[in-house]
Amino acid sequence: MKVVIAIDSLKGSLSSLEAGKAVETGIKSVYPEATVWVSPLADGGEGTVEALTLGMGGKLQKIEVTGPLGDIIRGQYGILSDGKTAIVEMAAAAGITLVPEDKRNPLNTTTYGVGEILLDAIQKGCRHFIIGIGGSATNDGGLGMLQALGYGMLDADGVAVPYGAVGLKTLYRIDDSKVIPELKKCTFRIACDVTNPLCGEKGCSAVFGPQKGASPADIAMMDKWMEDYARLSKEKYSHADANAPGAGAAGGLGFAFLTFTNAVLESGIEIVLTETKLADRIAQADLVVTGEGRLDGQTVMGKAPVGVAKIAKKYNKPVIAFAGSVTPEAKLCNEHGIDAFFPILRQVVTLSEAMEPETARQNMIDTVEQAMRLIKVSHLDNKA
């Protein structure tokens, strides 16, 4: 039997690769001679760097960067084995979890550290970037990132504007004469699953500002500054489009990538699936295994397990899924390519007990083993 395992992380318990290895153990307890491929899986959010970098034979890079509050923090990104591809999560340098609740204020938080990560990767030879931009603490329109890459974001006196959304208030001129020349040779695939424009009632300030600490007055000011920023950008770069779907992602970072770099915004799971060449392995498989921490009604809305199932069904492969828990709405997964799914909980325990990594790992192994025993008495046994 040939099995492809592409399972998302069980957040707080197991990483994608840890969960995949547990599934493999369960499979091999029944089919010891099975050929098993464990493929990293993520949707561009938290865990993408580790899943893709380690799962594809790359190396994690540690770097000191400017954090969202302007202090120095330890950041991380990955470089794949080709030496040319970097995997980045903007949240590693500008994520909301890096900011204590009492200090959250998008007027001041910056994406400068994101630019520092990109600069470090470029200096190490990377020219192709896969970037997850979820979980930001910022609303600076990518201003800080661009400054780190050499863009002059200047006020009327020719002085660099300050960090944070407040820097947009006095932005008067954009100077690209000192941008690092290698940037023109770089391509960026941005994992973005939101379609918000930059400005307006559905823009980044109005929709995402409150969760980042913005008051109603702050939101109104930032939205006006974003409009001015978009206008200045359009004057310099005719392709700038504040209304492009995803321009408002990560506090306007989507707009910055689309306007100032050679970037495309795509579904996070689609990027991961194509970069890992998962379809090539699925085409050779007898069975596909996927899953995530919880299967529910949201799973069918473009999340990783359904993305895997979609590929599998192109090749008429059976798909089973395992999850930490399932909800009644998880039945929708059966209509989207997942033939059967199984919660891995084995007994009544508290949530914290269930999420203990070793407990989750053993529960996964035991549940997979029983599912494989069922398969062993089915028609798939003939392919073992």
N, C-alpha and C positions, 0 to 999 in steps of 0.2 A: 504493500500500500504506500502511496505517495501522498503526503499531507502538507498543505501550506497553512501555517499559523500566522495570522495577522490580527493581533488583538491590541486594543487600546489599553492605556494604563488604567489601573484601578486606583484612582487618585487617593492618596493618603495611605495606600497599602502596597501596591506593586507597580513598578514601572512597566512599560510595554514589553520590554525584553524579559523582565522577571516573570510576568504573567505568561508570556510565550514559552519560556523554559518550563514553567510548571505544567502547562498544557502538554508539552512534549513528553515530560516525565509520565503523565497519565496515559498518553497514547502508547508509549513504549512498554508500559507495564502489561499491556494486552497484545501489542504488536511490536515485539522487540526488534524485528528486522525491518520495520517501516523506515522509509526515507522521509525525513521531516525537515522542512525549511521553516525557520522562525524569522519572519520579516518584521522590521520595526514599523510601528504604526503610531501616527499622531495626526492631529488636525490643524497644526500650525500654532496651537496654543502652548500652554505650559507642558514641558516635557519633550517638546519637539527636538531641541538641540541634542539632548542625551539620546533619545530614541534613534534619530537618524545618524548621528555621528558614530555612536558605538555600534549600532546595527549595521552600518555600512563600512565598517573597518576604518573609521577616521579617528582623529585624536581631539580631545577637548583642550581648549586653550584658556588659560587663566590670565586675566589682565586687570590692572587697576584703571578705573574710569571715573568720570564725574557722575555721581548719582543724581537722582531727580531733585534733591535739595541743594545740589552744588558741592557736596562733600565727596571725598574720595572713597569709593567702595570697590569690592572685588567682583568683577564680572566674569562671565564665561560665554564662550561660543565654540563652535566646532569647525574643523577643517577636514574634509573627506580625503580619502586615500589618493585621489587624483591630484591633490595639492592645489587645486584651482577653485574648488567649491567650498564656500563657507555657509554654515548654518547658524542663524542668529535669531534670538528672541529679544525684541526690543525691551521686554519686561525685565531682562537681566540688568539693564542700565537705567530704565525709566519706568519701572513697574510700580503699580499702586501699593503692592505689598511691601515695598521698600520704604514707604512713608507712614509713620505713625498716624493714627486717625486724627490726633489733635494738631498735626502739622500739615494736613492735606489742604492745599491751596493751589489750584492750577494757574493762578496769576504768577506764581514764582517757580513752579517745577519745570525742569528742562529736559530736553532730549539730547543734550550735548554728548552724554556718554554713549548714546547709540552711534553717533558719528565717530567717536573715538574707537569703538569696536570695529566699525567698517574700515576706518583708516588703518588700524592694526592688521586686519585681514588683507587689505590691499597691499600693504607693505610686505606681507609675507607671500605675495604672489597670487592671491585669489582674485578672480575676475567674474565669477558666477556666484550669486548670492540667493539663498532661500531664507526669507525673513518672516517670522511671525510677529504680528504687531498688536496682539491682544493684551489686555490687562494694563493699559498705560495709566500713569498718574498725571499726565501732561495734557496741555491744551495750547501748545505754542506753535502749532502749524508746522512742526518739524524745524522750526527756526534754529534751535540749538544744534541739531544734527547737521544742518547745512553749514553753520558756523565752523563746526569741527572739521568739515571737509574743505574748508577754505573760502566759502562764500562770505563776502562782506555784507553784513546786514547793518546798514548805517542809518544814523539819524540825519537831520538836516545840517548838522555841523560836521558830518563825515566821521562821527564817532560810532563805534560798535554799540548796538543797542543791548540792554541787559538780558539776562536769561529769563525764561518763562514767557507766558502769554503777555505780560506787561511790556515785553520787548517789542511786541507788535504795535503797541500804542504810538511809539515814536519812530517806527520804521519809515524811512523816507526814500531810501535808494538801495538797490540790490546790485552788488559788484561781484562779477564772477571772474575777474582777472587773475585771482590767486587760488582758484580751485585746483586741487591736485589733478594733474593732467591724466593720470590713470583712470579717473572716474569715467571718462568717455568710453573706455574699453570695457566697462563693467556692465553686467546685466543683472537685474533684480526681479526675482519672482516673489511677490508679496502675498503671503497667506492672509486673506481678508474675506471674512464672511458677513460683513455688514455693507449696506448700500447707501449709507447716509451721505448727503452732500456736505460741503464744508460749512455753509452758512444757513441761516434761517431756522424755522421752527423744528426742522428735522436735522439740523446741522449738529456739529460736534459739541458746540458750547451748550446748546439747549438740551440735547438728549443725554450727553454723557457728563456734562459739567457738574451737575449736582452730586453725583457719586464720587467726584474727585474733590469735593469740598467747596464748590462755587455757590455763592448766594445768588438770588435773582438779579441783584444789581450787577454782580460780577458777570453773569451770563450775558446781560444786555451789552455791557462794555466789550466783552470778548468777541461777541458776534460782530459788532461794528468794526473792531480791529481786524477781524478775519476778512471782512468784506474789503477793507482797505488793502490788506495783504494780497488778496486775490487780484485786486485791480492792478497793483504794482507788478505782480508776477505776470499778469496778462500783457501788460505794456512791454515787458522785456521778452517774454516767451509767448508767442501767439497761441501755442497749443494748450496753455494753462486753462483748466476747466474746473471751476469751483463746484459745478453741478455734477461732475462725473461720479458715478456710483462708487462709494468707498472713499471719496475725497475726505470725508469727515472722520474716517477711521483713525483711532489712536490720537485723538485731539488734533486732527489735521495732518498727521504724519503721512497718511495716504496721499493727500494733495502734494506734499513735498516730494515724495518719491515719483509721482506721476509727472510733475512739472520739471523737476531739477535733475532727474536721473533717467536712465533707460530702463524703466520699470513697467511691469504689468501686475495688476491685482487679480488674483485668482482664488478659487475655493481652496482652503488649506488642505483638505483631504485629497483633492485632486492633484495638488502639487506633490504631496508625499507619495501617492500611489504611482505617479509617473516617474518620479525620481528614483524610487526603489525598484522600478521595473517589475512590480508585483504581477502584472498581467502575464508576463512571460513564464513565471513560476506556476501561476494558477492554471495556465493552459496545459501543463504537464501533470497536474494533480488529480488524485481520485477524490479528495475531500478537502474542503476549505473550512478552517476554524477561525472565528472572529469573536468579538465581544468588547465589553467595557465595564466600568464600575456599576452602572445602572442602565438597564434597558427600559425605556419609557417612550412616551409619545414624541419626545424631542429627538429620539434616535433616528427617526425616519426623515428628519429635517436636515439632511445633508451631513450627518455625523459619520464618524469613521466606519463603524460596522456595516452600515448600509452601503457605503462607498465600496467596501470590499465585496459585499454580496452582489452589487451591480456588475462588477467585473466578472465574478464567478458565473453569473447567469449568462453572460455572453458566450461562455464555453460550456454551458449546461452542467456545471459542477454543483453537487450538493453542498449546502452551507449550514453549519451549526454554530451556535453562539453560546458563550458562557458569560455570566455577569455576577457581580456581587449581590445584586438584587434586581428584581423586575417589578413592574407595575402592571395593572390591568391593561393600560394602553399599549403595553409592549406587544400585544397581539398584532398591532399594525406592522410589526417587523416581518411577520409571516407574509404580508402582502408586498413586501419590498425585498424579497430575495433570501431572507433568512428562513430556512426550512423548519428549524426547530431551535428553541433556546432553553437554557437551563440556569436557574439560580444556583450558586454554589454553597449557600448556607446549609449546614448540615444539622444544626440544632438551634434552639432558642438561646440567643446570647444578646448582650448589649451591643450597641453600634460600635463602641470603642473596642470591645473584644473582637467583634467580627472583622474590624479593620487592622488588627494586629498583623503585620506582614507575614509572620510565620503561620498564623492561623489561616489567613487568606490563601497563602501558598498551598498549604495542605488541603484546604477545602477545594481548591481548584484541581489539584491532582486527583483527589478521591472522586470528585464529580465527573471529571473527564474519563477516568478509568471506567466508571459504570456506563457512561455513554458509549465508550468504545466496546464494552462487552455486548451492548445491544447491537451495535454495528456488526460485530463479529458473527452474529447469527443471522445477519441480513445479507442481501445480495452483494454488498461491498466486500464481503469476506472472500469472494472469488477473485478479487484483484490483489489480495494480500501477497 
